[in-house]
């Protein structure tokens, strides 16, 4: 049962369960279930951060249910160039977000539900949460063969991954979130999560690709809504809390003061790309120019998303060494981003050199 | 737990004020925040501070702004209720006063020491001196008006340092002033430290889920940065969990122990922080596994806490000194660094480098000789540092068995056996056995003379004792074959449990390495053990009274006196000896 918005005051007071004369429902225990009305990945991630930072979760477990419009979410210490096809994402308008928890890369769309289990650091227990999800699934469909693995994944029929896990542990609070594939577009998922970039050497956390399957393919009754309700009721039973799912608006500053700033920070280039651990690219590409076939070698070191060392080696006869050096030095310090590369100014007067320069830039943009 | 908090912190005034404000707000139709109550004042506890890319300050809710003009503009919302806020203040905000505190009795001494807090609303009182007599009555009267009858009041008073000659606080300030956490009243008054800044090792605390090691993924600080308590220091990752490690102290980062992508261990130092404030015997909250530093960190002997700073404690721990034995020369019996050094000097005549861990070193490697291992530490290696190796696997098992073995009352019995004939026999049989693919040593003969016994084996992992089963039905050749097999398996480390168990007693051929007499230790649950010395050529008299060159081997038996008596052992030894001295006799009696 979802409390509609007109009863906002009551709902807000429900959170503040220490009010003595409130006279509202006294639940057996504190704790609640939230569901986001927004499908913006950044806003939803900001809600997670807000609850993690500002809520006192002592004796008050919280479950947060959310879904996003098509986006790719990478883990805290991952390398987006290594994990997903950034060019394709830019073409399709799919957002890229970096979450604060660890783990691997996932694709979200409206056929995927995300569950976040908030608790104190002491009560942090991922396996318990996953067992709860399995119980919920089996409550809807008892024949369903879903098991949690040691790596905290959920496997359907022992081979298809339907859920991945990540978590964040702070000083006193911790959260564990996981996905659940109900009816995601699997072709898009696999095309987006395959990186076309070659020659990346990095210490970033690598994702482990797995075979996935949707719950809907297994059983047409397992839709997102059904799943969310099932998990919410299982959570309420387990933690002895009220089974109401409270709808929240992640942009509401009165409910969550400061949340819009959090959402903004999650969208900055510095956070999404700049937090990539140091990595290097060692690759080459071919240029066809007036029926001559050239191989251009590229060695780039990138730190904090910005180019630190750049060595683009083009054959001397095609592009003079000093022009090449100029190109290299112009890249240093700029973001490893095609948009910024476009803005690189050149003052080459020679048309031919200029066109060669442009070709090179275009090619390099292709690997960004 | 919750009970303790209630006792300590709840004050009627704050609860009633909160309630009043809240109902006020409600009646005015103001939104009360679900996660934050505007009636409860925000305290300035920034979650992150001083690091690049820190969280931006949360925007203040509009109803708060006029109240908090005097505060610094970084109100980070932390808690929901008064009680939990008090708790968090107590946990961390030692000197982070929130804006609503007023000093009522500001005396010159106090004002110098206690930071002034001010707030437009004169709602709270922090009493910083024990009130007596009329003043006390007046204070209580004033409070009574705001007291709700049902609630209890815990008013404690705080003794200033001018009067502080007690170690334990009699009184502490109420309203969640976190003084009662510390046993020393100096704590909250940042007196200029008598000692200089102490460098404290900040260890990686327990993360939970039994995680022992993590990878350092990002540093938020570098050496030389100033950090406050609860500032983020670094981000580590473990198995899909990203963990933010926050500082426990205020101070300056002196050293980072790990680089990026290195593995950090729970319980090991993460950074060194130089702290300025005097810290008294603060308990080390690190829940590390295994290694017992507890007695050095806690040092509570019959309720009396020894006073020493964390750096001094570390020094004591490294030198294996009990703080209770050291006389403190600092204020209030505080143990200073000089005290530890003096103690050390007295003890050893010089300041020695310590052995860091109290783990048992395995006894010197003489595996076949089951003499009682005298724990002699290895002579110092001057070329390099001493290495401490953890006792693992076989060594550990040996430690256990040997310790158990010493509980058995041993007795020894030694004899010499003239094995000249045996030597001759072996010489004859050796090539034949070799032709059959078996290396024939003396052991098969020794074993055949016994029953179903174990052979002590020196392998890379140490001493193991597999046994040859049912010797009574094996021929000498078969025994030799079996021995070979066990030896091969032993050197490969592949002996099975059946090979290793079921021995009745053990023969240890230490003589193949060297030695004559020995006093072997019984391997429980066996009852006897024999150590065979080297075969040496010695002159002996034969029946005719002539001197001949005899091959003499000494055997030393040890037996469990609870089961075997001297006579039995003696008879056995004689029989065994007779078989060996006359191998032909073995042929007669062999089955």
Boltz contact constraints between the chains, C-beta under 6 A:
constraints:
  - contact:
      token1: [A, 12]
      token2: [B, 32]
      max_distance: 6.0
  - contact:
      token1: [A, 12]
      token2: [B, 34]
      max_distance: 6.0
  - contact:
      token1: [A, 15]
      token2: [B, 34]
      max_distance: 6.0
  - contact:
      token1: [A, 18]
      token2: [B, 81]
      max_distance: 6.0
  - contact:
      token1: [A, 53]
      token2: [B, 47]
      max_distance: 6.0
  - contact:
      token1: [A, 54]
      token2: [B, 35]
      max_distance: 6.0
  - contact:
      token1: [A, 54]
      token2: [B, 77]
      max_distance: 6.0
  - contact:
      token1: [A, 55]
      token2: [B, 35]
      max_distance: 6.0
  - contact:
      token1: [A, 56]
      token2: [B, 79]
      max_distance: 6.0
  - contact:
      token1: [A, 56]
      token2: [B, 80]
      max_distance: 6.0
  - contact:
      token1: [A, 56]
      token2: [B, 84]
      max_distance: 6.0
  - contact:
      token1: [A, 76]
      token2: [B, 242]
      max_distance: 6.0
  - contact:
      token1: [A, 77]
      token2: [B, 217]
      max_distance: 6.0
  - contact:
      token1: [A, 77]
      token2: [B, 237]
      max_distance: 6.0
  - contact:
      token1: [A, 101]
      token2: [B, 242]
      max_distance: 6.0
  - contact:
      token1: [A, 102]
      token2: [B, 237]
      max_distance: 6.0
  - contact:
      token1: [A, 102]
      token2: [B, 240]
      max_distance: 6.0
  - contact:
      token1: [A, 102]
      token2: [B, 241]
      max_distance: 6.0
  - contact:
      token1: [A, 102]
      token2: [B, 242]
      max_distance: 6.0
  - contact:
      token1: [A, 103]
      token2: [B, 240]
      max_distance: 6.0
  - contact:
      token1: [A, 124]
      token2: [B, 208]
      max_distance: 6.0
  - contact:
      token1: [A, 165]
      token2: [B, 240]
      max_distance: 6.0
  - contact:
      token1: [A, 166]
      token2: [B, 240]
      max_distance: 6.0
  - contact:
      token1: [A, 167]
      token2: [B, 241]
      max_distance: 6.0
  - contact:
      token1: [A, 168]
      token2: [B, 242]
      max_distance: 6.0
  - contact:
      token1: [A, 169]
      token2: [B, 241]
      max_distance: 6.0
  - contact:
      token1: [A, 169]
      token2: [B, 243]
      max_distance: 6.0
  - contact:
      token1: [A, 170]
      token2: [B, 244]
      max_distance: 6.0
  - contact:
      token1: [A, 171]
      token2: [B, 246]
      max_distance: 6.0
  - contact:
      token1: [A, 203]
      token2: [B, 261]
      max_distance: 6.0
  - contact:
      token1: [A, 254]
      token2: [B, 31]
      max_distance: 6.0
  - contact:
      token1: [A, 257]
      token2: [B, 58]
      max_distance: 6.0
  - contact:
      token1: [A, 257]
      token2: [B, 59]
      max_distance: 6.0
  - contact:
      token1: [A, 257]
      token2: [B, 61]
      max_distance: 6.0
  - contact:
      token1: [A, 258]
      token2: [B, 58]
      max_distance: 6.0
  - contact:
      token1: [A, 258]
      token2: [B, 59]
      max_distance: 6.0
  - contact:
      token1: [A, 261]
      token2: [B, 56]
      max_distance: 6.0
